[in-house]
Amino acid sequence: MSFRKNWIWIGLGLLALGVFISNEGVRSYFSRRREFHQVRKKLEEAQSRLAQKQDLLARSKNDDAFLEREARRSLGLVRGDEIEYRFPSAEKETR
């Protein structure tokens, strides 16, 4: 008798599991949950980039040496009393 009861409970459990999994709401829930975690990760990355940009802005407002270094590096600026020398790269010489 208990063997038959166990099979009935197993069958009912599998039936309930099948109904639960085949339900569109459950699949939608897991899909939305995965999407939520992806969006949260993107948000954290954007917040990290924002913090870096804010640090860069604060340094450029308060540190003249940093501002000069960045202008030289990114814009190629030189002072009026300096001479800029440019050397061809190794790639151009091998051609």
N, C-alpha and C positions, 0 to 999 in steps of 0.2 A: 504493500500500500504506500509506504513512504517513497519507494522508487518511482511510482507513478506521480506522486505529489511533486517530487523534485523535477521531473520532466515537465510538468504543467507550469511550475514556476519558471523554469528555464525558458520554455516556450513563450510565456507571457513577457518575460524580461526581454527576450529577443524581439518580440513583436513591438514592445514599447520603445526599444532602442531603434528599431527600423522606422517607426513613426516619428521619433524625435529627430533622427538624422535626415530623413527625407523631407522634413518640413523646411520650407523656404526661409522662414524666419531664423532658424538656427544657422543655416548656411550664410545668410545675410549678416548675422551677428559676427561670425568668425571672419568674414570678409571685411566688415567694417572695423573689427578689432585690429586686423593686420594693417589695414590702411591707416588707422589711428597711430599705430606704432611707427609706421614709415613717416608720417607727417611730423610726429614728435621728434624723430631723429633729425629730419630736415630743419625743424625749428631750433634744435640745440646747435646744429652746425651753423645756422644763420646767426644765432646769438653769439657764438664764438667768434665768427668773422666780424660782427658788429663791435665786440669788445676789443678786438685787435685794431679795428679802424679808429675807435675812440681813443685808444692808447696812442696811436700814430698821430691823431689830431692834437691831443694834449701835448705830446712831445714837440710837435712842430710849432705850437703856440708858445711854449716855454723854453725851448732849448735851441738857441741860435746855431750852435755847432752842428746839431742834428739836422736842422733845416738846410744849412749850407752843404753838408755831406749828401743829403738826398737830392738837392738841386744839381750838384755836380754829377752824381751817379745817374739820375734818371733823365736829366735834360742836357747833360754834357756841358754845363756852364763852367767858365774859368774866370778868374779875377783879371782885372785890367792889366796888372803887372806880371802876369804869368804867360808862358808860351805853351801851347798845347802841341804835343807830338803824337802823331798817329802812325802806328806800325801795321803793315799788312798782316793779316792772319796767316797761319800756316796752310790753311786750305787753299787760299788763292795762289800760293807759291807752287804748290804741287800740280796745278793744272797745266 
